[in-house]
Structures are given as structure tokens and as C-alpha cells.
Amino acid sequence: MARIVIAWILIAVSNVVAAGASHEVLGVRVSATGDRTRVVLDLSGPTEHRIFTLNGPERVVIDLPDTRLSRTAPRPSGSGVVKRVRSGVRNGRDLRLVLDLGSAARPKSFLLPPSGGTGHRLVIDLVAAGGTVAARPKQPVKTVDKVLEKPRDLVIAVDAGHGGKDPGARGRRAREKDVVLAVAKRVARLIDAEPGMRAVLVRDGDYFLHLRERIRRAHKAKADLFVSIHADAFTDRRVRGSSVYVLSRRGASSEMARLLARQENAADLVGGVSLRDKDDLLKKVLLDLSQSASIEESTEVASEVLRELRRIGKVHKRSVQKAGFV
């Protein structure tokens, strides 16, 4: 297993700051593992950003409009592929951050909303371009009696909302249950076309399923990700756009209480570990850790989905929303 090196970096204060900027970068965190480096900007709120690369020497440039650097940020240091972080002000109100790199890397960025006591964050993942992994010293060959199984496909449960007696939202000529079923089937086909991925339709026809039954079917299929598709309606025809939601901490807490009352189901949330022989405090800790990790991962996936939706149309909110669905 690769050793994970984590460093905390706060950007040095420039002599010039963006006066009157609406947003603020509170600090920067960097973690590195193998040929990947993650840079996290802690923000005072959601903000736009633009990212691009320069070479000779290798750099990643991040522009944040109407943003300033916190005066309390101490001097930075480097980690992973990032040698150092520099900052400057553009156009009097915009902040430019420059990541000086030790070698070429491909950046990928996404925004995360507040969760688990942390605020808004801009995440930049840097993957070494054409990097090679150092050869490991030869180890004695170990034999096992059992042949290791091949890695399984990533299973995604695609849930078309409503159905049967529940039509959902109604339009002049369409019902939500029909629209989302058609969308779900198309999404499933696209997923199945991707190597290493497999879709499971929670409902494949016009019939009603309770929420618990939808969850049960996803668990039975050993789904890694549950995606529910809905098509909301509004009285004003000018209202358009997409929204992306994940389960809130409040909803997760309600679900945890229900699962603790039904211990045979709680194992689904802790990797199949039985809770029957655990005391009440340990049960709560195990479930809380598992749910916190699930919410964090769900938020990262949802942020990527929202980012792609922005490319093809209008969105209602610029960040992932949270709700207690269960």
C-alpha cells in the first residue's frame, strides 16, 4: 500500500490584497499519494474558478474572480508534485494562485459544499503526466490455495422516481413517472457501454415501489452507487434547470436510528460487519463512520455530476444540495 503523505499549506500573504472582494480563500491543504496530489482550497463560500496549465517551468494556474486571500494565512510549503504555492491579485479584485510543479501534471477540479464541520472547498487533483512508478525490490513469491477473484464491475443502481399509482409531477402531455423511466433506461444503457461499469434498473416498468423497497433492491444488487432520477414541475414555464441532491446528515441520523433498531440491516452500512455482538456505543460509532464516509463520497460524485450538467444546460443551484430523504 502506498504511504500517504499529508501536509497542510496556507498561502503566504501578498503585500497586495483584493480590496472589497466578496469571497476569501482561507487556506490551502495538500495531500500526496503515489503519482497523485490533491490540493484543497478552503473558501468562505461558493465561487467561480478557472484553471489552466503553463510549461517552461511547469505550473498550474487557478483564477478566482472577486476573491481575496486571507491575511491570516501563513507561509506555504510544498508536497507531492507541488513545489510551492504563489499568489497575486489581478484586475484589483481577482485572485490568482500559481502552483509551481516539480513535473508535468494534469489538473482536474471540482467544488464541494460544506460537510462534516468543513466549509466550501475547491478541490484540484493533479495526476503526474507520464510518470513512472519506482520499481519495488523483489520479494519472495508467495503462493495461495485460493485463486483471487477478478475485480468486479462498478454497480450503479439507477432509480426512476415515482411509478404506478404515483405519477409524480404532471405536464400538459407528460407525467414525471414516464419521463424519468425513459431517462433512467437511457442512462443505464450509457453506463453499460462503459467498460468496468454495470447498471441495475431499480424499476423497469410502470409500477409503484416504496422507498424501502428501492433501497432493498439496490442492496440486493450490491450497488456501489444509488442514483435517483426525478423531473420536477413548476407553475412558471420560464423556470428551467437541474439540481443535484445528496442525503443530509440529519437524514443519515434518522436512518442510523432505524437501523440500530433493526440490527440485521445495519450490517449493510458497515461493510457486512455484524453488529449483534457490539455494544450500543460501538454500534453508533461504526455506523456514524460508515455514513460519514458515504456522504463524503456521495458529495464528491454529485459535484462531478453537477459540473457536467452545467456544461449542457442551466442549473438551479451552483452547489450540491442536501435533504433528508429517508
FIMARGU-929611 format. One line per field, with one value per residue (C-alpha): x, y, z; residue in one letter; residue number from 1. Coordinates in steps of 0.02 Angstrom, whole numbers, always signed. Layout:
<rs>
xx	X; ...
yy	Y; ...
zz	Z; ...
rest	a; ...
nr	NUM; ...
</rs>
This chain:
<rs>
xx	+0; +67; +118; +8; +97; -13; +44; -52; -13; -79; -38; +81; +4; +43; +81; -67; -241; -400; -494; -679; -684; -841; -752; -599; -475; -447; -307; -241; -216; -111; -102; +2; -4; +90; +82; -71; -75; -234; -245; -394; -436; -542; -665; -779; -917; -950; -857; -817; -644; -539; -392; -257; -78; +84; +252; +433; +428; +276; +136; -49; -140; -305; -402; -541; -643; -695; -592; -453; -325; -348; -223; -203; -133; +49; +191; +166; +274; +267; +209; +197; +212; +180; +344; +266; +110; +114; -23; -60; -202; -273; -386; -390; -521; -473; -355; -229; -147; +2; +57; +239; +262; +411; +348; +205; +33; -147; -266; -448; -554; -724; -817; -878; -1013; -995; -998; -933; -880; -786; -842; -846; -696; -618; -526; -389; -323; -154; -104; +76; +85; +182; +252; +326; +312; +478; +518; +493; +627; +594; +502; +490; +343; +200; +76; -106; -227; -371; -365; -401; -561; -554; -604; -792; -885; -939; -1126; -1240; -1423; -1524; -1690; -1832; -1937; -2124; -2214; -2381; -2511; -2390; -2373; -2263; -2268; -2390; -2369; -2489; -2440; -2318; -2307; -2149; -2151; -2144; -2012; -1892; -1912; -1861; -1713; -1663; -1662; -1553; -1433; -1423; -1377; -1239; -1171; -1172; -1073; -931; -801; -798; -970; -1141; -1312; -1459; -1632; -1724; -1889; -1901; -2088; -2238; -2264; -2251; -2111; -2094; -1928; -1876; -1905; -1799; -1658; -1679; -1663; -1505; -1430; -1477; -1387; -1235; -1241; -1094; -1193; -1379; -1442; -1624; -1693; -1838; -1917; -1993; -2128; -2166; -2308; -2193; -2142; -1986; -1910; -1785; -1629; -1558; -1521; -1415; -1452; -1368; -1426; -1405; -1327; -1499; -1571; -1424; -1451; -1633; -1583; -1450; -1580; -1693; -1552; -1496; -1671; -1657; -1480; -1492; -1499; -1365; -1228; -1264; -1192; -1033; -963; -1059; -993; -1122; -1174; -1259; -1111; -1066; -1118; -1230; -1090; -983; -1133; -1163; -979; -966; -1124; -1076; -904; -978; -1114; -994; -882; -1031; -1095; -922; -901; -1079; -1045; -888; -983; -1129; -1011; -943; -1121; -1168; -1012; -1058; -1239; -1175; -1093; -1255; -1384; -1443; -1435; -1541; -1402; -1215; -1177; -1240; -1395; -1435; -1600; -1662; -1745; -1764
yy	+0; +171; +279; +434; +596; +739; +918; +1074; +1225; +1400; +1527; +1667; +1839; +1952; +2135; +2175; +2106; +2119; +2259; +2233; +2058; +1957; +1790; +1736; +1593; +1541; +1419; +1276; +1093; +972; +782; +665; +478; +389; +493; +592; +756; +838; +1025; +1087; +1272; +1315; +1450; +1571; +1524; +1452; +1543; +1527; +1473; +1448; +1329; +1305; +1244; +1326; +1248; +1303; +1285; +1177; +1271; +1258; +1425; +1449; +1611; +1654; +1810; +1933; +1837; +1886; +1791; +1787; +1898; +1764; +1633; +1587; +1548; +1390; +1237; +1104; +923; +790; +863; +1039; +1128; +1290; +1399; +1581; +1711; +1878; +2000; +2029; +2171; +2238; +2111; +1940; +1815; +1711; +1560; +1478; +1301; +1277; +1094; +980; +890; +898; +852; +851; +953; +909; +1021; +1018; +1110; +1032; +1106; +1117; +949; +870; +1035; +1096; +1240; +1263; +1188; +1191; +1028; +1013; +839; +830; +670; +653; +655; +505; +471; +303; +204; +160; -24; -116; -232; -412; -509; -696; -765; -817; -948; -960; -1103; -992; -903; -718; -658; -532; -354; -340; -207; -46; -70; +82; +70; +187; +229; +306; +403; +376; +246; +155; +239; +383; +484; +619; +791; +817; +920; +952; +794; +706; +627; +626; +437; +408; +540; +481; +298; +339; +440; +301; +171; +280; +316; +129; +94; +226; +152; -24; +39; +92; -44; -96; -24; -106; -27; -101; -25; -14; -14; -59; -33; +68; +8; +85; +48; +111; +194; +47; -73; +33; +30; -157; -189; -84; -180; -346; -296; -247; -74; +42; +197; +238; +371; +426; +525; +648; +781; +919; +1039; +1222; +1340; +1465; +1396; +1506; +1405; +1279; +1190; +1043; +1011; +878; +818; +701; +633; +758; +720; +738; +609; +495; +510; +460; +310; +260; +259; +148; +28; +15; -43; -174; -239; -367; -224; -116; -230; -164; +4; -59; -172; -327; -324; -393; -277; -411; -434; -249; -134; +15; +144; +43; +15; +202; +239; +109; +169; +352; +322; +222; +350; +497; +415; +376; +555; +624; +509; +544; +730; +711; +610; +732; +878; +795; +764; +946; +1004; +903; +965; +1144; +1106; +1054; +1169; +1279; +1228; +1293; +1293; +1309; +1182; +1011; +1020; +909; +838; +705; +584; +436
zz	+0; -46; +100; +112; +148; +207; +226; +272; +166; +194; +61; +106; +120; -26; +2; -109; -75; -174; -89; -58; -133; -100; -69; +28; +18; +198; +163; +57; +102; +1; +12; -95; -127; -265; -425; -367; -273; -207; -172; -72; -59; +93; +39; +130; +8; -166; -304; -489; -542; -697; -707; -839; -856; -913; -953; -950; -799; -761; -673; -635; -628; -534; -559; -436; -480; -344; -216; -96; +5; +194; +286; +419; +300; +347; +226; +120; +89; -46; -52; -187; -361; -291; -251; -189; -198; -253; -257; -336; -373; -548; -602; -425; -366; -433; -351; -448; -368; -453; -410; -457; -502; -496; -653; -777; -710; -771; -661; -626; -515; -429; -291; -128; -15; +175; +265; +424; +502; +348; +237; +49; -39; -211; -245; -378; -413; -500; -589; -646; -837; -899; -727; -686; -527; -447; -456; -293; -226; -269; -135; -112; -212; -100; -156; -104; -119; -174; -341; -318; -398; -539; -492; -512; -609; -526; -500; -512; -462; -573; -491; -593; -468; -438; -546; -550; -441; -408; -570; -494; -575; -719; -875; -1017; -1109; -995; -824; -721; -696; -885; -919; -783; -832; -1010; -945; -824; -962; -1071; -927; -892; -1074; -1067; -906; -977; -1126; -1010; -975; -793; -756; -743; -719; -624; -652; -487; -583; -767; -791; -736; -558; -385; -262; -84; -40; +70; -74; -189; -61; -36; -222; -231; -85; -163; -323; -216; -292; -259; -306; -298; -420; -414; -561; -545; -655; -551; -610; -576; -619; -707; -878; -876; -733; -801; -744; -648; -464; -379; -202; -79; +89; +230; +399; +478; +360; +393; +581; +561; +457; +584; +723; +619; +577; +758; +798; +659; +678; +539; +413; +494; +429; +254; +305; +388; +253; +307; +486; +607; +747; +851; +968; +983; +1125; +1088; +1087; +966; +852; +841; +809; +670; +584; +601; +525; +382; +345; +356; +226; +115; +123; +83; -66; -124; -118; -225; -356; -350; -377; -533; -596; -565; -654; -809; -802; -808; -974; -1059; -982; -841; -658; -513; -383; -407; -271; -219; -108; +41; +104; +224; +103; +221
rest	m; a; r; i; v; i; a; w; i; l; i; a; v; s; n; v; v; a; a; g; a; s; h; e; v; l; g; v; r; v; s; a; t; g; d; r; t; r; v; v; l; d; l; s; g; p; t; e; h; r; i; f; t; l; n; g; p; e; r; v; v; i; d; l; p; d; t; r; l; s; r; t; a; p; r; p; s; g; s; g; v; v; k; r; v; r; s; g; v; r; n; g; r; d; l; r; l; v; l; d; l; g; s; a; a; r; p; k; s; f; l; l; p; p; s; g; g; t; g; h; r; l; v; i; d; l; v; a; a; g; g; t; v; a; a; r; p; k; q; p; v; k; t; v; d; k; v; l; e; k; p; r; d; l; v; i; a; v; d; a; g; h; g; g; k; d; p; g; a; r; g; r; r; a; r; e; k; d; v; v; l; a; v; a; k; r; v; a; r; l; i; d; a; e; p; g; m; r; a; v; l; v; r; d; g; d; y; f; l; h; l; r; e; r; i; r; r; a; h; k; a; k; a; d; l; f; v; s; i; h; a; d; a; f; t; d; r; r; v; r; g; s; s; v; y; v; l; s; r; r; g; a; s; s; e; m; a; r; l; l; a; r; q; e; n; a; a; d; l; v; g; g; v; s; l; r; d; k; d; d; l; l; k; k; v; l; l; d; l; s; q; s; a; s; i; e; e; s; t; e; v; a; s; e; v; l; r; e; l; r; r; i; g; k; v; h; k; r; s; v; q; k; a; g; f; v
nr	1; 2; 3; 4; 5; 6; 7; 8; 9; 10; 11; 12; 13; 14; 15; 16; 17; 18; 19; 20; 21; 22; 23; 24; 25; 26; 27; 28; 29; 30; 31; 32; 33; 34; 35; 36; 37; 38; 39; 40; 41; 42; 43; 44; 45; 46; 47; 48; 49; 50; 51; 52; 53; 54; 55; 56; 57; 58; 59; 60; 61; 62; 63; 64; 65; 66; 67; 68; 69; 70; 71; 72; 73; 74; 75; 76; 77; 78; 79; 80; 81; 82; 83; 84; 85; 86; 87; 88; 89; 90; 91; 92; 93; 94; 95; 96; 97; 98; 99; 100; 101; 102; 103; 104; 105; 106; 107; 108; 109; 110; 111; 112; 113; 114; 115; 116; 117; 118; 119; 120; 121; 122; 123; 124; 125; 126; 127; 128; 129; 130; 131; 132; 133; 134; 135; 136; 137; 138; 139; 140; 141; 142; 143; 144; 145; 146; 147; 148; 149; 150; 151; 152; 153; 154; 155; 156; 157; 158; 159; 160; 161; 162; 163; 164; 165; 166; 167; 168; 169; 170; 171; 172; 173; 174; 175; 176; 177; 178; 179; 180; 181; 182; 183; 184; 185; 186; 187; 188; 189; 190; 191; 192; 193; 194; 195; 196; 197; 198; 199; 200; 201; 202; 203; 204; 205; 206; 207; 208; 209; 210; 211; 212; 213; 214; 215; 216; 217; 218; 219; 220; 221; 222; 223; 224; 225; 226; 227; 228; 229; 230; 231; 232; 233; 234; 235; 236; 237; 238; 239; 240; 241; 242; 243; 244; 245; 246; 247; 248; 249; 250; 251; 252; 253; 254; 255; 256; 257; 258; 259; 260; 261; 262; 263; 264; 265; 266; 267; 268; 269; 270; 271; 272; 273; 274; 275; 276; 277; 278; 279; 280; 281; 282; 283; 284; 285; 286; 287; 288; 289; 290; 291; 292; 293; 294; 295; 296; 297; 298; 299; 300; 301; 302; 303; 304; 305; 306; 307; 308; 309; 310; 311; 312; 313; 314; 315; 316; 317; 318; 319; 320; 321; 322; 323; 324; 325; 326
</rs>
